[in-house]
Amino acid sequence: MTHNARPSSAAGRRRWFANALRGAWEKAKQATAEAIKTAPQRAAERVEQIKAQMHVLDMRTFRLSILDERKALAFELAVLTGEAA
């Protein structure tokens, strides 16, 4: 059975519907959690994301230039933490 195929039995269709409903419920909960976050919470999450991105950049091979990306991330990090000039 492929991922998009409709199950032929009633039990399979119930399972298929239950999985679809569960997925929709999870997406709704995530959207609600994201909507109630405050601006400082979102900024703190973005700071953590930027730090992780900078760490990944630092692990790149020396053949690839990371200077422009690193400058952009460092500037965004400075703006979010209030250290920008």
Helices and strands as residue ranges (DSSP letters): H 10-35, H 39-58, H 67-81
